[in-house]
């Protein structure tokens, strides 16, 4: 296979709360898109989205000192676009995830944990000349599986990366109890299937205990040792 990935189901002892994007926000935004003279104009749709994003985000979001504002913006925007695509037939704004070292859609980490995860990912990526990213994700839409989700986003980034050894994406869904390590063709030469399995085996006991931060830190450390 050109792009090898590994899937591991893990059991969690905690109850995960699912996210429901505000229906009023989606309905209102969809009606504005439907009111465009040219509904196929993505620039016009994007302007509506940006305005609505700012209006609803600022009015509905409050932050504590423990929360990462950057991650809150990523999370709100991603879920907004995702639900708009799911519920508004006219929406043509693509669902994207920014190319950052960590994207915490499931909101599992506080600001200090976000900073620590980003720092180790940045250090390992630069030191090994390989781009490593973590995404926590609650819903794979428009894809049917974590395999398809991980393959899509890793494949997009590998085309634009400056890291000569390729890319590694760790996609984790604590909601669905799944994890996927997806490697590019170049990265496969440095991180084998067996080493991905070993990394999963290291992280899983932490995840079972609800220690998501500690599990990912240990997983990234193991990847650093192997590559």
Rosetta constraint file for C-alpha pairs under 8 A:
AtomPair CA 2 CA 184 HARMONIC 7.96 0.50
AtomPair CA 2 CA 185 HARMONIC 6.22 0.50
AtomPair CA 3 CA 151 HARMONIC 7.76 0.50
AtomPair CA 3 CA 182 HARMONIC 7.27 0.50
AtomPair CA 3 CA 183 HARMONIC 6.31 0.50
AtomPair CA 3 CA 184 HARMONIC 5.76 0.50
AtomPair CA 3 CA 185 HARMONIC 5.97 0.50
AtomPair CA 4 CA 182 HARMONIC 6.41 0.50
AtomPair CA 4 CA 183 HARMONIC 6.22 0.50
AtomPair CA 4 CA 184 HARMONIC 7.61 0.50
AtomPair CA 4 CA 185 HARMONIC 7.97 0.50
AtomPair CA 4 CA 188 HARMONIC 7.48 0.50
AtomPair CA 4 CA 193 HARMONIC 7.50 0.50
AtomPair CA 5 CA 147 HARMONIC 7.45 0.50
AtomPair CA 5 CA 180 HARMONIC 6.63 0.50
AtomPair CA 5 CA 181 HARMONIC 5.57 0.50
AtomPair CA 5 CA 182 HARMONIC 4.52 0.50
AtomPair CA 5 CA 183 HARMONIC 6.48 0.50
AtomPair CA 5 CA 193 HARMONIC 7.54 0.50
AtomPair CA 6 CA 180 HARMONIC 5.56 0.50
AtomPair CA 6 CA 181 HARMONIC 5.58 0.50
AtomPair CA 6 CA 182 HARMONIC 6.92 0.50
AtomPair CA 6 CA 193 HARMONIC 7.11 0.50
AtomPair CA 6 CA 196 HARMONIC 6.96 0.50
AtomPair CA 6 CA 197 HARMONIC 7.14 0.50
AtomPair CA 7 CA 147 HARMONIC 7.55 0.50
AtomPair CA 7 CA 178 HARMONIC 7.09 0.50
AtomPair CA 7 CA 179 HARMONIC 5.88 0.50
AtomPair CA 7 CA 180 HARMONIC 4.85 0.50
AtomPair CA 7 CA 181 HARMONIC 7.12 0.50
AtomPair CA 8 CA 178 HARMONIC 5.91 0.50
AtomPair CA 8 CA 179 HARMONIC 5.54 0.50
AtomPair CA 8 CA 180 HARMONIC 6.78 0.50
AtomPair CA 8 CA 200 HARMONIC 7.14 0.50
AtomPair CA 9 CA 177 HARMONIC 5.77 0.50
AtomPair CA 9 CA 178 HARMONIC 4.73 0.50
AtomPair CA 9 CA 179 HARMONIC 6.68 0.50
AtomPair CA 10 CA 177 HARMONIC 5.35 0.50
AtomPair CA 10 CA 178 HARMONIC 6.16 0.50
AtomPair CA 10 CA 179 HARMONIC 7.86 0.50
AtomPair CA 10 CA 204 HARMONIC 6.41 0.50
AtomPair CA 10 CA 207 HARMONIC 7.61 0.50
AtomPair CA 10 CA 208 HARMONIC 7.07 0.50
AtomPair CA 11 CA 177 HARMONIC 6.30 0.50
AtomPair CA 11 CA 207 HARMONIC 7.87 0.50
AtomPair CA 11 CA 208 HARMONIC 5.73 0.50
AtomPair CA 12 CA 174 HARMONIC 7.79 0.50
AtomPair CA 12 CA 177 HARMONIC 6.95 0.50
AtomPair CA 12 CA 207 HARMONIC 6.61 0.50
AtomPair CA 12 CA 208 HARMONIC 4.56 0.50
AtomPair CA 12 CA 209 HARMONIC 6.97 0.50
AtomPair CA 12 CA 210 HARMONIC 6.92 0.50
AtomPair CA 13 CA 208 HARMONIC 6.00 0.50
AtomPair CA 13 CA 209 HARMONIC 6.54 0.50
AtomPair CA 13 CA 210 HARMONIC 7.04 0.50
AtomPair CA 14 CA 210 HARMONIC 6.63 0.50
AtomPair CA 16 CA 174 HARMONIC 7.53 0.50
AtomPair CA 16 CA 175 HARMONIC 5.78 0.50
AtomPair CA 17 CA 175 HARMONIC 7.77 0.50
AtomPair CA 18 CA 138 HARMONIC 7.51 0.50
AtomPair CA 18 CA 175 HARMONIC 7.38 0.50
AtomPair CA 21 CA 25 HARMONIC 7.97 0.50
AtomPair CA 21 CA 26 HARMONIC 7.72 0.50
AtomPair CA 21 CA 79 HARMONIC 6.88 0.50
AtomPair CA 21 CA 80 HARMONIC 6.75 0.50
AtomPair CA 21 CA 83 HARMONIC 6.87 0.50
AtomPair CA 22 CA 26 HARMONIC 6.60 0.50
AtomPair CA 23 CA 27 HARMONIC 6.00 0.50
AtomPair CA 24 CA 28 HARMONIC 5.97 0.50
AtomPair CA 25 CA 29 HARMONIC 6.11 0.50
AtomPair CA 25 CA 52 HARMONIC 7.76 0.50
AtomPair CA 25 CA 56 HARMONIC 7.23 0.50
AtomPair CA 26 CA 30 HARMONIC 6.04 0.50
AtomPair CA 26 CA 80 HARMONIC 7.50 0.50
AtomPair CA 26 CA 83 HARMONIC 7.10 0.50
AtomPair CA 26 CA 84 HARMONIC 5.80 0.50
AtomPair CA 26 CA 87 HARMONIC 7.64 0.50
AtomPair CA 27 CA 31 HARMONIC 6.20 0.50
AtomPair CA 28 CA 32 HARMONIC 6.38 0.50
AtomPair CA 29 CA 33 HARMONIC 6.35 0.50
AtomPair CA 29 CA 48 HARMONIC 7.21 0.50
AtomPair CA 29 CA 49 HARMONIC 7.09 0.50
AtomPair CA 29 CA 52 HARMONIC 6.89 0.50
AtomPair CA 29 CA 84 HARMONIC 7.88 0.50
AtomPair CA 30 CA 34 HARMONIC 6.11 0.50
AtomPair CA 30 CA 84 HARMONIC 7.09 0.50
AtomPair CA 30 CA 88 HARMONIC 5.67 0.50
AtomPair CA 30 CA 90 HARMONIC 7.65 0.50
AtomPair CA 30 CA 91 HARMONIC 7.37 0.50
AtomPair CA 31 CA 35 HARMONIC 6.15 0.50
AtomPair CA 32 CA 36 HARMONIC 6.79 0.50
AtomPair CA 32 CA 48 HARMONIC 7.28 0.50
AtomPair CA 33 CA 39 HARMONIC 6.56 0.50
AtomPair CA 33 CA 45 HARMONIC 6.10 0.50
AtomPair CA 33 CA 48 HARMONIC 7.30 0.50
AtomPair CA 33 CA 90 HARMONIC 7.06 0.50
AtomPair CA 33 CA 91 HARMONIC 7.12 0.50
AtomPair CA 34 CA 39 HARMONIC 6.59 0.50
AtomPair CA 34 CA 90 HARMONIC 6.70 0.50
AtomPair CA 35 CA 39 HARMONIC 7.81 0.50
AtomPair CA 36 CA 44 HARMONIC 7.84 0.50
AtomPair CA 39 CA 45 HARMONIC 7.55 0.50
AtomPair CA 39 CA 90 HARMONIC 6.77 0.50
AtomPair CA 40 CA 90 HARMONIC 7.93 0.50
AtomPair CA 40 CA 92 HARMONIC 7.28 0.50
AtomPair CA 41 CA 45 HARMONIC 6.48 0.50
AtomPair CA 42 CA 46 HARMONIC 5.95 0.50
AtomPair CA 42 CA 92 HARMONIC 6.48 0.50
AtomPair CA 42 CA 93 HARMONIC 6.45 0.50
AtomPair CA 43 CA 47 HARMONIC 6.23 0.50
AtomPair CA 44 CA 48 HARMONIC 6.45 0.50
AtomPair CA 45 CA 49 HARMONIC 6.23 0.50
AtomPair CA 45 CA 91 HARMONIC 7.45 0.50
AtomPair CA 45 CA 92 HARMONIC 7.69 0.50
AtomPair CA 45 CA 93 HARMONIC 7.00 0.50
AtomPair CA 46 CA 50 HARMONIC 6.07 0.50
AtomPair CA 46 CA 93 HARMONIC 6.69 0.50
AtomPair CA 47 CA 51 HARMONIC 6.22 0.50
AtomPair CA 48 CA 52 HARMONIC 6.12 0.50
AtomPair CA 49 CA 53 HARMONIC 5.80 0.50
AtomPair CA 50 CA 54 HARMONIC 6.22 0.50
AtomPair CA 51 CA 55 HARMONIC 6.21 0.50
AtomPair CA 52 CA 56 HARMONIC 5.97 0.50
AtomPair CA 53 CA 57 HARMONIC 5.67 0.50
AtomPair CA 53 CA 77 HARMONIC 6.83 0.50
AtomPair CA 53 CA 80 HARMONIC 7.73 0.50
AtomPair CA 54 CA 58 HARMONIC 5.92 0.50
AtomPair CA 55 CA 59 HARMONIC 6.23 0.50
AtomPair CA 56 CA 60 HARMONIC 5.84 0.50
AtomPair CA 57 CA 61 HARMONIC 5.64 0.50
AtomPair CA 57 CA 73 HARMONIC 7.91 0.50
AtomPair CA 57 CA 76 HARMONIC 7.22 0.50
AtomPair CA 63 CA 67 HARMONIC 6.19 0.50
AtomPair CA 63 CA 69 HARMONIC 7.18 0.50
AtomPair CA 65 CA 111 HARMONIC 7.81 0.50
AtomPair CA 66 CA 110 HARMONIC 5.37 0.50
AtomPair CA 66 CA 111 HARMONIC 5.28 0.50
AtomPair CA 66 CA 112 HARMONIC 7.22 0.50
AtomPair CA 67 CA 72 HARMONIC 7.77 0.50
AtomPair CA 67 CA 109 HARMONIC 7.85 0.50
AtomPair CA 67 CA 110 HARMONIC 4.95 0.50
AtomPair CA 67 CA 111 HARMONIC 4.81 0.50
AtomPair CA 68 CA 72 HARMONIC 6.30 0.50
AtomPair CA 68 CA 110 HARMONIC 6.28 0.50
AtomPair CA 68 CA 111 HARMONIC 4.37 0.50
AtomPair CA 68 CA 114 HARMONIC 7.13 0.50
AtomPair CA 69 CA 73 HARMONIC 6.27 0.50
AtomPair CA 70 CA 74 HARMONIC 6.33 0.50
AtomPair CA 71 CA 75 HARMONIC 5.96 0.50
AtomPair CA 71 CA 103 HARMONIC 6.70 0.50
AtomPair CA 71 CA 104 HARMONIC 6.33 0.50
AtomPair CA 71 CA 105 HARMONIC 7.72 0.50
AtomPair CA 71 CA 107 HARMONIC 7.92 0.50
AtomPair CA 72 CA 76 HARMONIC 6.04 0.50
AtomPair CA 72 CA 107 HARMONIC 7.87 0.50
AtomPair CA 73 CA 77 HARMONIC 6.03 0.50
AtomPair CA 74 CA 78 HARMONIC 6.00 0.50
AtomPair CA 74 CA 97 HARMONIC 7.92 0.50
AtomPair CA 74 CA 98 HARMONIC 7.82 0.50
AtomPair CA 74 CA 103 HARMONIC 7.25 0.50
AtomPair CA 74 CA 105 HARMONIC 7.49 0.50
AtomPair CA 75 CA 79 HARMONIC 6.16 0.50
AtomPair CA 75 CA 103 HARMONIC 7.79 0.50
AtomPair CA 75 CA 104 HARMONIC 6.95 0.50
AtomPair CA 75 CA 105 HARMONIC 4.93 0.50
AtomPair CA 75 CA 106 HARMONIC 7.84 0.50
AtomPair CA 75 CA 107 HARMONIC 7.78 0.50
AtomPair CA 76 CA 80 HARMONIC 5.96 0.50
AtomPair CA 77 CA 81 HARMONIC 6.22 0.50
AtomPair CA 78 CA 82 HARMONIC 6.08 0.50
AtomPair CA 78 CA 95 HARMONIC 6.95 0.50
AtomPair CA 78 CA 96 HARMONIC 7.01 0.50
AtomPair CA 78 CA 97 HARMONIC 6.93 0.50
AtomPair CA 78 CA 105 HARMONIC 7.85 0.50
AtomPair CA 79 CA 83 HARMONIC 6.01 0.50
AtomPair CA 80 CA 84 HARMONIC 6.07 0.50
AtomPair CA 81 CA 85 HARMONIC 6.10 0.50
AtomPair CA 81 CA 93 HARMONIC 7.23 0.50
AtomPair CA 81 CA 94 HARMONIC 7.55 0.50
AtomPair CA 81 CA 95 HARMONIC 5.96 0.50
AtomPair CA 82 CA 86 HARMONIC 6.19 0.50
AtomPair CA 82 CA 95 HARMONIC 5.92 0.50
AtomPair CA 82 CA 141 HARMONIC 7.26 0.50
AtomPair CA 83 CA 87 HARMONIC 6.01 0.50
AtomPair CA 84 CA 88 HARMONIC 5.46 0.50
AtomPair CA 84 CA 91 HARMONIC 6.78 0.50
AtomPair CA 85 CA 89 HARMONIC 6.91 0.50
AtomPair CA 85 CA 91 HARMONIC 5.68 0.50
AtomPair CA 85 CA 92 HARMONIC 7.29 0.50
AtomPair CA 85 CA 93 HARMONIC 7.45 0.50
AtomPair CA 85 CA 94 HARMONIC 7.99 0.50
AtomPair CA 85 CA 95 HARMONIC 7.74 0.50
AtomPair CA 86 CA 142 HARMONIC 7.91 0.50
AtomPair CA 97 CA 103 HARMONIC 7.73 0.50
AtomPair CA 97 CA 153 HARMONIC 7.82 0.50
AtomPair CA 98 CA 103 HARMONIC 7.82 0.50
AtomPair CA 99 CA 157 HARMONIC 7.17 0.50
AtomPair CA 100 CA 133 HARMONIC 7.02 0.50
AtomPair CA 101 CA 118 HARMONIC 5.70 0.50
AtomPair CA 101 CA 121 HARMONIC 6.28 0.50
AtomPair CA 101 CA 122 HARMONIC 6.90 0.50
AtomPair CA 101 CA 132 HARMONIC 6.72 0.50
AtomPair CA 101 CA 133 HARMONIC 4.55 0.50
AtomPair CA 101 CA 134 HARMONIC 6.30 0.50
AtomPair CA 102 CA 114 HARMONIC 7.43 0.50
AtomPair CA 102 CA 117 HARMONIC 7.25 0.50
AtomPair CA 102 CA 118 HARMONIC 6.05 0.50
AtomPair CA 102 CA 133 HARMONIC 5.83 0.50
AtomPair CA 102 CA 134 HARMONIC 4.95 0.50
AtomPair CA 102 CA 135 HARMONIC 5.93 0.50
AtomPair CA 103 CA 134 HARMONIC 6.43 0.50
AtomPair CA 103 CA 135 HARMONIC 4.82 0.50
AtomPair CA 103 CA 136 HARMONIC 6.49 0.50
AtomPair CA 104 CA 108 HARMONIC 6.75 0.50
AtomPair CA 104 CA 109 HARMONIC 7.28 0.50
AtomPair CA 104 CA 134 HARMONIC 7.98 0.50
AtomPair CA 104 CA 135 HARMONIC 5.83 0.50
AtomPair CA 104 CA 136 HARMONIC 4.97 0.50
AtomPair CA 104 CA 137 HARMONIC 7.19 0.50
AtomPair CA 105 CA 135 HARMONIC 7.16 0.50
AtomPair CA 105 CA 136 HARMONIC 5.42 0.50
AtomPair CA 105 CA 137 HARMONIC 5.26 0.50
AtomPair CA 105 CA 138 HARMONIC 6.94 0.50
AtomPair CA 106 CA 136 HARMONIC 5.59 0.50
AtomPair CA 106 CA 137 HARMONIC 5.63 0.50
AtomPair CA 106 CA 138 HARMONIC 5.86 0.50
AtomPair CA 106 CA 173 HARMONIC 7.83 0.50
AtomPair CA 106 CA 174 HARMONIC 7.73 0.50
AtomPair CA 106 CA 175 HARMONIC 7.98 0.50
AtomPair CA 107 CA 136 HARMONIC 7.98 0.50
AtomPair CA 108 CA 212 HARMONIC 7.43 0.50
AtomPair CA 109 CA 113 HARMONIC 5.56 0.50
AtomPair CA 109 CA 114 HARMONIC 5.94 0.50
AtomPair CA 109 CA 213 HARMONIC 6.98 0.50
AtomPair CA 110 CA 114 HARMONIC 6.12 0.50
AtomPair CA 111 CA 115 HARMONIC 6.15 0.50
AtomPair CA 112 CA 116 HARMONIC 6.17 0.50
AtomPair CA 113 CA 117 HARMONIC 6.07 0.50
AtomPair CA 113 CA 213 HARMONIC 6.78 0.50
AtomPair CA 114 CA 118 HARMONIC 6.06 0.50
AtomPair CA 115 CA 119 HARMONIC 6.05 0.50
AtomPair CA 116 CA 120 HARMONIC 6.35 0.50
AtomPair CA 117 CA 121 HARMONIC 6.14 0.50
AtomPair CA 117 CA 213 HARMONIC 7.88 0.50
AtomPair CA 117 CA 217 HARMONIC 6.77 0.50
AtomPair CA 118 CA 122 HARMONIC 5.95 0.50
AtomPair CA 119 CA 123 HARMONIC 6.07 0.50
AtomPair CA 120 CA 124 HARMONIC 6.04 0.50
AtomPair CA 120 CA 217 HARMONIC 7.86 0.50
AtomPair CA 120 CA 220 HARMONIC 7.74 0.50
AtomPair CA 121 CA 125 HARMONIC 5.89 0.50
AtomPair CA 121 CA 132 HARMONIC 6.17 0.50
AtomPair CA 121 CA 133 HARMONIC 6.92 0.50
AtomPair CA 121 CA 220 HARMONIC 7.34 0.50
AtomPair CA 122 CA 126 HARMONIC 6.09 0.50
AtomPair CA 122 CA 132 HARMONIC 7.89 0.50
AtomPair CA 123 CA 127 HARMONIC 5.92 0.50
AtomPair CA 124 CA 128 HARMONIC 5.84 0.50
AtomPair CA 124 CA 129 HARMONIC 7.94 0.50
AtomPair CA 124 CA 130 HARMONIC 7.79 0.50
AtomPair CA 124 CA 132 HARMONIC 7.79 0.50
AtomPair CA 124 CA 224 HARMONIC 6.30 0.50
AtomPair CA 125 CA 129 HARMONIC 5.48 0.50
AtomPair CA 125 CA 130 HARMONIC 4.83 0.50
AtomPair CA 125 CA 131 HARMONIC 4.98 0.50
AtomPair CA 125 CA 132 HARMONIC 5.85 0.50
AtomPair CA 126 CA 130 HARMONIC 6.77 0.50
AtomPair CA 126 CA 131 HARMONIC 7.68 0.50
AtomPair CA 128 CA 165 HARMONIC 7.82 0.50
AtomPair CA 128 CA 224 HARMONIC 7.80 0.50
AtomPair CA 128 CA 227 HARMONIC 7.17 0.50
AtomPair CA 129 CA 163 HARMONIC 5.07 0.50
AtomPair CA 129 CA 164 HARMONIC 6.11 0.50
AtomPair CA 129 CA 165 HARMONIC 5.80 0.50
AtomPair CA 129 CA 166 HARMONIC 7.91 0.50
AtomPair CA 130 CA 163 HARMONIC 5.07 0.50
AtomPair CA 130 CA 164 HARMONIC 6.58 0.50
AtomPair CA 130 CA 165 HARMONIC 4.84 0.50
AtomPair CA 130 CA 166 HARMONIC 5.31 0.50
AtomPair CA 130 CA 167 HARMONIC 5.69 0.50
AtomPair CA 130 CA 168 HARMONIC 7.48 0.50
AtomPair CA 130 CA 187 HARMONIC 7.44 0.50
AtomPair CA 131 CA 161 HARMONIC 7.47 0.50
AtomPair CA 131 CA 163 HARMONIC 6.08 0.50
AtomPair CA 131 CA 165 HARMONIC 7.78 0.50
AtomPair CA 131 CA 166 HARMONIC 6.27 0.50
AtomPair CA 131 CA 167 HARMONIC 4.59 0.50
AtomPair CA 131 CA 168 HARMONIC 6.16 0.50
AtomPair CA 132 CA 167 HARMONIC 5.86 0.50
AtomPair CA 132 CA 168 HARMONIC 4.75 0.50
AtomPair CA 132 CA 169 HARMONIC 5.86 0.50
AtomPair CA 132 CA 170 HARMONIC 7.70 0.50
AtomPair CA 133 CA 168 HARMONIC 6.47 0.50
AtomPair CA 133 CA 169 HARMONIC 5.02 0.50
AtomPair CA 133 CA 170 HARMONIC 6.19 0.50
AtomPair CA 134 CA 169 HARMONIC 5.98 0.50
AtomPair CA 134 CA 170 HARMONIC 4.77 0.50
AtomPair CA 134 CA 171 HARMONIC 5.89 0.50
AtomPair CA 134 CA 172 HARMONIC 7.62 0.50
AtomPair CA 135 CA 169 HARMONIC 7.65 0.50
AtomPair CA 135 CA 170 HARMONIC 6.37 0.50
AtomPair CA 135 CA 171 HARMONIC 4.89 0.50
AtomPair CA 135 CA 172 HARMONIC 6.20 0.50
AtomPair CA 136 CA 171 HARMONIC 5.96 0.50
AtomPair CA 136 CA 172 HARMONIC 4.76 0.50
AtomPair CA 136 CA 173 HARMONIC 5.56 0.50
AtomPair CA 136 CA 174 HARMONIC 7.40 0.50
AtomPair CA 137 CA 171 HARMONIC 7.18 0.50
AtomPair CA 137 CA 172 HARMONIC 6.19 0.50
AtomPair CA 137 CA 173 HARMONIC 4.96 0.50
AtomPair CA 137 CA 174 HARMONIC 7.59 0.50
AtomPair CA 137 CA 175 HARMONIC 7.83 0.50
AtomPair CA 138 CA 173 HARMONIC 5.56 0.50
AtomPair CA 138 CA 174 HARMONIC 7.10 0.50
AtomPair CA 138 CA 175 HARMONIC 5.47 0.50
AtomPair CA 138 CA 176 HARMONIC 6.95 0.50
AtomPair CA 139 CA 173 HARMONIC 7.91 0.50
AtomPair CA 140 CA 144 HARMONIC 6.32 0.50
AtomPair CA 140 CA 145 HARMONIC 6.27 0.50
AtomPair CA 140 CA 146 HARMONIC 6.38 0.50
AtomPair CA 140 CA 149 HARMONIC 6.06 0.50
AtomPair CA 143 CA 148 HARMONIC 6.03 0.50
AtomPair CA 143 CA 149 HARMONIC 5.85 0.50
AtomPair CA 144 CA 148 HARMONIC 6.87 0.50
AtomPair CA 144 CA 149 HARMONIC 7.78 0.50
AtomPair CA 145 CA 149 HARMONIC 6.28 0.50
AtomPair CA 146 CA 150 HARMONIC 5.93 0.50
AtomPair CA 146 CA 171 HARMONIC 7.46 0.50
AtomPair CA 146 CA 178 HARMONIC 7.49 0.50
AtomPair CA 146 CA 179 HARMONIC 7.60 0.50
AtomPair CA 146 CA 180 HARMONIC 6.73 0.50
AtomPair CA 147 CA 151 HARMONIC 6.12 0.50
AtomPair CA 147 CA 180 HARMONIC 6.72 0.50
AtomPair CA 148 CA 152 HARMONIC 6.04 0.50
AtomPair CA 149 CA 153 HARMONIC 6.56 0.50
AtomPair CA 150 CA 154 HARMONIC 6.02 0.50
AtomPair CA 150 CA 169 HARMONIC 6.91 0.50
AtomPair CA 150 CA 170 HARMONIC 7.83 0.50
AtomPair CA 150 CA 171 HARMONIC 6.17 0.50
AtomPair CA 150 CA 180 HARMONIC 7.00 0.50
AtomPair CA 150 CA 181 HARMONIC 7.82 0.50
AtomPair CA 150 CA 182 HARMONIC 6.32 0.50
AtomPair CA 151 CA 155 HARMONIC 5.84 0.50
AtomPair CA 151 CA 182 HARMONIC 6.57 0.50
AtomPair CA 152 CA 156 HARMONIC 6.37 0.50
AtomPair CA 153 CA 157 HARMONIC 6.36 0.50
AtomPair CA 154 CA 158 HARMONIC 6.12 0.50
AtomPair CA 154 CA 167 HARMONIC 6.89 0.50
AtomPair CA 154 CA 168 HARMONIC 7.23 0.50
AtomPair CA 154 CA 169 HARMONIC 6.07 0.50
AtomPair CA 154 CA 182 HARMONIC 7.12 0.50
AtomPair CA 154 CA 183 HARMONIC 7.60 0.50
AtomPair CA 154 CA 184 HARMONIC 7.40 0.50
AtomPair CA 155 CA 159 HARMONIC 6.77 0.50
AtomPair CA 155 CA 184 HARMONIC 7.38 0.50
AtomPair CA 156 CA 160 HARMONIC 7.25 0.50
AtomPair CA 157 CA 161 HARMONIC 6.04 0.50
AtomPair CA 157 CA 167 HARMONIC 7.64 0.50
AtomPair CA 158 CA 166 HARMONIC 6.20 0.50
AtomPair CA 158 CA 167 HARMONIC 5.95 0.50
AtomPair CA 158 CA 184 HARMONIC 7.10 0.50
AtomPair CA 161 CA 166 HARMONIC 7.34 0.50
AtomPair CA 161 CA 167 HARMONIC 7.91 0.50
AtomPair CA 163 CA 167 HARMONIC 7.65 0.50
AtomPair CA 164 CA 186 HARMONIC 7.97 0.50
AtomPair CA 165 CA 186 HARMONIC 5.43 0.50
AtomPair CA 165 CA 187 HARMONIC 5.61 0.50
AtomPair CA 166 CA 183 HARMONIC 7.84 0.50
AtomPair CA 166 CA 184 HARMONIC 5.79 0.50
AtomPair CA 166 CA 185 HARMONIC 7.28 0.50
AtomPair CA 166 CA 186 HARMONIC 5.19 0.50
AtomPair CA 166 CA 187 HARMONIC 5.17 0.50
AtomPair CA 167 CA 183 HARMONIC 5.93 0.50
AtomPair CA 167 CA 184 HARMONIC 5.45 0.50
AtomPair CA 167 CA 186 HARMONIC 7.73 0.50
AtomPair CA 167 CA 187 HARMONIC 6.05 0.50
AtomPair CA 168 CA 181 HARMONIC 7.03 0.50
AtomPair CA 168 CA 182 HARMONIC 5.76 0.50
AtomPair CA 168 CA 183 HARMONIC 4.59 0.50
AtomPair CA 168 CA 184 HARMONIC 6.58 0.50
AtomPair CA 168 CA 187 HARMONIC 6.81 0.50
AtomPair CA 169 CA 180 HARMONIC 7.90 0.50
AtomPair CA 169 CA 181 HARMONIC 5.76 0.50
AtomPair CA 169 CA 182 HARMONIC 5.15 0.50
AtomPair CA 169 CA 183 HARMONIC 6.48 0.50
AtomPair CA 170 CA 179 HARMONIC 7.23 0.50
AtomPair CA 170 CA 180 HARMONIC 5.86 0.50
AtomPair CA 170 CA 181 HARMONIC 4.65 0.50
AtomPair CA 170 CA 182 HARMONIC 6.52 0.50
AtomPair CA 171 CA 179 HARMONIC 5.72 0.50
AtomPair CA 171 CA 180 HARMONIC 5.15 0.50
AtomPair CA 171 CA 181 HARMONIC 6.40 0.50
AtomPair CA 171 CA 182 HARMONIC 7.92 0.50
AtomPair CA 172 CA 177 HARMONIC 7.84 0.50
AtomPair CA 172 CA 178 HARMONIC 5.98 0.50
AtomPair CA 172 CA 179 HARMONIC 4.37 0.50
AtomPair CA 172 CA 180 HARMONIC 6.41 0.50
AtomPair CA 173 CA 177 HARMONIC 5.62 0.50
AtomPair CA 173 CA 178 HARMONIC 5.20 0.50
AtomPair CA 173 CA 179 HARMONIC 6.17 0.50
AtomPair CA 174 CA 178 HARMONIC 6.55 0.50
AtomPair CA 181 CA 196 HARMONIC 6.78 0.50
AtomPair CA 183 CA 187 HARMONIC 5.59 0.50
AtomPair CA 183 CA 188 HARMONIC 5.93 0.50
AtomPair CA 183 CA 191 HARMONIC 7.86 0.50
AtomPair CA 184 CA 188 HARMONIC 6.23 0.50
AtomPair CA 185 CA 189 HARMONIC 7.29 0.50
AtomPair CA 186 CA 190 HARMONIC 7.59 0.50
AtomPair CA 187 CA 191 HARMONIC 6.11 0.50
AtomPair CA 188 CA 192 HARMONIC 5.66 0.50
AtomPair CA 188 CA 193 HARMONIC 7.96 0.50
AtomPair CA 190 CA 226 HARMONIC 7.33 0.50
AtomPair CA 190 CA 227 HARMONIC 5.20 0.50
AtomPair CA 191 CA 195 HARMONIC 6.00 0.50
AtomPair CA 191 CA 196 HARMONIC 6.76 0.50
AtomPair CA 191 CA 223 HARMONIC 7.46 0.50
AtomPair CA 191 CA 226 HARMONIC 6.60 0.50
AtomPair CA 191 CA 227 HARMONIC 6.16 0.50
AtomPair CA 192 CA 196 HARMONIC 6.26 0.50
AtomPair CA 193 CA 197 HARMONIC 6.22 0.50
AtomPair CA 194 CA 198 HARMONIC 6.21 0.50
AtomPair CA 195 CA 199 HARMONIC 6.15 0.50
AtomPair CA 195 CA 223 HARMONIC 7.82 0.50
AtomPair CA 195 CA 226 HARMONIC 7.17 0.50
AtomPair CA 196 CA 200 HARMONIC 6.24 0.50
AtomPair CA 196 CA 223 HARMONIC 7.98 0.50
AtomPair CA 197 CA 201 HARMONIC 6.17 0.50
AtomPair CA 198 CA 202 HARMONIC 6.31 0.50
AtomPair CA 199 CA 203 HARMONIC 6.38 0.50
AtomPair CA 199 CA 219 HARMONIC 5.35 0.50
AtomPair CA 199 CA 222 HARMONIC 6.21 0.50
AtomPair CA 199 CA 223 HARMONIC 6.93 0.50
AtomPair CA 200 CA 204 HARMONIC 5.98 0.50
AtomPair CA 200 CA 219 HARMONIC 7.16 0.50
AtomPair CA 201 CA 205 HARMONIC 7.40 0.50
AtomPair CA 202 CA 206 HARMONIC 7.84 0.50
AtomPair CA 202 CA 215 HARMONIC 7.34 0.50
AtomPair CA 202 CA 218 HARMONIC 7.01 0.50
AtomPair CA 202 CA 219 HARMONIC 6.34 0.50
AtomPair CA 203 CA 207 HARMONIC 6.44 0.50
AtomPair CA 203 CA 215 HARMONIC 4.46 0.50
AtomPair CA 203 CA 216 HARMONIC 6.28 0.50
AtomPair CA 203 CA 218 HARMONIC 6.61 0.50
AtomPair CA 203 CA 219 HARMONIC 5.62 0.50
AtomPair CA 204 CA 208 HARMONIC 6.24 0.50
AtomPair CA 204 CA 215 HARMONIC 7.05 0.50
AtomPair CA 205 CA 209 HARMONIC 6.62 0.50
AtomPair CA 205 CA 215 HARMONIC 7.69 0.50
AtomPair CA 206 CA 210 HARMONIC 6.42 0.50
AtomPair CA 206 CA 211 HARMONIC 4.94 0.50
AtomPair CA 206 CA 212 HARMONIC 6.42 0.50
AtomPair CA 206 CA 214 HARMONIC 6.67 0.50
AtomPair CA 206 CA 215 HARMONIC 4.90 0.50
AtomPair CA 207 CA 211 HARMONIC 5.34 0.50
AtomPair CA 207 CA 212 HARMONIC 5.27 0.50
AtomPair CA 207 CA 215 HARMONIC 6.19 0.50
AtomPair CA 211 CA 215 HARMONIC 6.13 0.50
AtomPair CA 212 CA 216 HARMONIC 6.28 0.50
AtomPair CA 213 CA 217 HARMONIC 6.21 0.50
AtomPair CA 214 CA 218 HARMONIC 6.24 0.50
AtomPair CA 215 CA 219 HARMONIC 6.15 0.50
AtomPair CA 216 CA 220 HARMONIC 6.12 0.50
AtomPair CA 217 CA 221 HARMONIC 6.22 0.50
AtomPair CA 218 CA 222 HARMONIC 6.23 0.50
AtomPair CA 219 CA 223 HARMONIC 6.36 0.50
AtomPair CA 220 CA 224 HARMONIC 6.21 0.50
AtomPair CA 221 CA 225 HARMONIC 6.39 0.50
AtomPair CA 222 CA 226 HARMONIC 6.30 0.50
AtomPair CA 223 CA 227 HARMONIC 6.19 0.50
